[in-house]
Amino acid sequence: MTRRAFAKVLCEGLQDALFARRVLLRLGIGERDLRIEYSPRGRGSGEQYVREHYPEDLEAHRVRQAKRRAVLVVLTDADTRSVAATLDQLAEAVANQNLAPRCASDAVAILIPRRNIETWLTALEGAPVDETTAYPSALGARASVRARSTASSLSWPRQPTPSSPHRSPRACASYSPWSQ
């Protein structure tokens, strides 16, 4: 009998949490096997929240992974920084806690939309995007993710199209962790 997979999501805010939840449910993670944590509203930077909680979540994930199939999904925006700089910040946070760096056997997917998650949502709708323009949502976070991801993002994890002119390069590059 196959053991069910557990997924922990660490992200910056509600919009990221709702997006990750929809994608993971679509990929077959059960509602009971999904835990999502994001920065409490009005309590500082979402990026800082992810950076500060990532080392302890990585350490807990390693313990959890020894007992059952598990994945840790980290979703943080690059904002105006490069994706490499954001990855370096996360690696530095782990090193500052004297933990071993993330390795391939850790089953950790780090998703870093350039600018913010709205860039990916806009691309998933089929609109042309670039990674320097901000695509703010006129709707609230919950309504925006529901409306924008109902059809488009639910098909994205199963059928990436890196050659599409409307796909963000980072969105296409992040497909590989989902396929494993």
Secondary structure, 3 states (H helix, E strand, C coil): CCCCCEEEEEECCHHHHHHHHHHHHHCCCCHHHEEEEECCCCCCCHHHHHHHHHHHHHHHHHHHHHHCCEEEEEECCCECCCHHHHHHHHHHHHHHCCCCCCCHHHCEEEECCEECHHHHHHHHCCCCCCCCCCCCCCCCHHHHHHHHHCCHHHHCCCCCCCCCCCCCHHHHHCHHHHCC
